[in-house]
Amino acid sequence: MQWKYITDVNQIDEIKNQPGYSLIFKHSTRCSVSMMAKRRFEMDWEVIPEDTSLYFLDLISHRNISAEVAEKFQVHHESPQILLIKDGNCVLDASHGDISADEVAEVISN
């Protein structure tokens, strides 16, 4: 699997309008907790179906996009944070130690 980097605010509408499942990983490059959560997620992400689009958002470089994500998907901003999007709606929101590739895979399989 591979990250698709979010670098433009217009990508949020593209993700919202995309059919099926997409995942956004919001990451702070200055935070050791975020770095560990990302590493742990990537070590386990093979359990997530391959047709799931995985998006990566660097919060430090793109604060405006992070704010747009929170608004569009009606979630409270946290970092690190994952949002699982299905057909334009956030169906799973987890942060810090609750970030789990296994939980993402479980939600997708149900």
Backbone torsions as a table, in degrees:
resi	resn	phi	psi	omega
1	MET	NA	160.9	-175.6
2	GLN	-147.7	143.5	177.1
3	TRP	-74.6	143.6	166.3
4	LYS	-106.3	123.3	-174.6
5	TYR	-83.8	132.4	176.3
6	ILE	-91.1	116.0	-178.3
7	THR	-129.1	-2.9	-177.3
8	ASP	-137.4	135.0	-177.4
9	VAL	-60.2	-27.0	179.4
10	ASN	-66.5	-21.0	177.8
11	GLN	-64.7	-25.4	-179.4
12	ILE	-64.6	-42.9	176.2
13	ASP	-64.1	-38.0	177.8
14	GLU	-61.2	-43.7	178.9
15	ILE	-65.0	-43.6	-179.2
16	LYS	-61.5	-34.6	-177.4
17	ASN	-91.3	-2.8	-178.8
18	GLN	-76.7	132.7	177.1
19	PRO	-73.0	157.1	177.7
20	GLY	79.7	-155.7	-174.6
21	TYR	-101.0	138.6	171.2
22	SER	-135.0	149.7	178.3
23	LEU	-125.1	135.3	175.1
24	ILE	-112.7	126.5	174.7
25	PHE	-108.1	112.8	178.3
26	LYS	-93.3	122.6	-170.2
27	HIS	-130.7	134.8	172.9
28	SER	-100.8	117.1	-178.7
29	THR	-70.4	-9.0	179.6
30	ARG	-100.3	4.1	-172.7
31	CYS	-117.3	123.1	-179.7
32	SER	-67.3	-33.5	177.3
33	VAL	-63.3	-42.5	178.8
34	SER	-64.7	-40.8	179.3
35	MET	-62.4	-42.8	179.2
36	MET	-67.2	-40.6	179.0
37	ALA	-63.0	-41.7	178.7
38	LYS	-64.3	-46.3	-179.8
39	ARG	-60.5	-45.7	179.9
40	ARG	-63.6	-41.6	178.8
41	PHE	-61.8	-46.6	-178.8
42	GLU	-65.6	-31.4	178.3
43	MET	-66.6	-27.3	-175.2
44	ASP	-110.3	0.6	-169.2
45	TRP	-71.1	-5.1	177.0
46	GLU	-66.3	-15.2	177.6
47	VAL	-77.4	-14.9	-179.7
48	ILE	-82.1	134.0	179.3
49	PRO	-53.7	139.2	-175.0
50	GLU	-63.3	-22.4	-179.5
51	ASP	-83.7	5.9	176.1
52	THR	-83.3	125.9	177.7
53	SER	-80.0	127.8	-179.1
54	LEU	-109.1	119.0	-179.0
55	TYR	-111.6	142.0	-178.3
56	PHE	-119.8	129.0	179.7
57	LEU	-121.7	116.7	174.7
58	ASP	-82.0	106.0	-175.2
59	LEU	-65.8	-32.1	-177.8
60	ILE	-67.8	-42.5	-179.2
61	SER	-79.8	-23.1	-171.5
62	HIS	-135.9	58.6	179.7
63	ARG	-60.1	-38.1	-179.7
64	ASN	-63.4	-35.9	179.0
65	ILE	-70.6	-38.3	177.6
66	SER	-60.3	-41.5	177.6
67	ALA	-63.3	-38.8	178.8
68	GLU	-66.8	-38.5	177.0
69	VAL	-60.0	-48.0	-179.6
70	ALA	-59.5	-42.3	-178.8
71	GLU	-69.8	-49.1	-176.1
72	LYS	-63.5	-37.7	-175.5
73	PHE	-104.4	6.6	174.3
74	GLN	52.6	54.0	177.0
75	VAL	-125.9	155.7	174.9
76	HIS	-78.4	132.9	179.9
77	HIS	-66.9	130.2	171.7
78	GLU	-142.0	166.7	178.1
79	SER	-152.7	127.2	-4.2
80	PRO	-71.7	160.1	-177.6
81	GLN	-155.3	143.2	169.9
82	ILE	-117.1	146.0	173.5
83	LEU	-128.6	123.9	174.6
84	LEU	-98.6	120.3	-175.7
85	ILE	-108.6	130.9	174.3
86	LYS	-128.1	120.8	177.9
87	ASP	49.1	41.8	174.2
88	GLY	90.8	-5.1	-178.6
89	ASN	-117.4	143.4	176.4
90	CYS	-78.9	117.1	-177.8
91	VAL	-106.3	-9.1	176.5
92	LEU	-153.2	132.3	179.8
93	ASP	-135.6	119.7	-179.3
94	ALA	-140.1	151.4	179.3
95	SER	-140.1	163.8	176.8
96	HIS	50.4	-126.2	-176.7
97	GLY	-69.8	-11.0	179.7
98	ASP	-85.5	-4.5	178.8
99	ILE	-71.0	122.8	-174.7
100	SER	-148.1	123.6	175.0
101	ALA	-64.5	-35.1	178.4
102	ASP	-62.0	-42.0	179.1
103	GLU	-66.0	-39.6	177.0
104	VAL	-59.5	-48.0	-179.5
105	ALA	-62.1	-38.2	179.2
106	GLU	-64.4	-45.0	179.4
107	VAL	-62.7	-42.5	-179.5
108	ILE	-64.6	-37.2	-176.7
109	SER	-76.9	-13.3	-179.0
110	ASN	-94.6	NA	NA
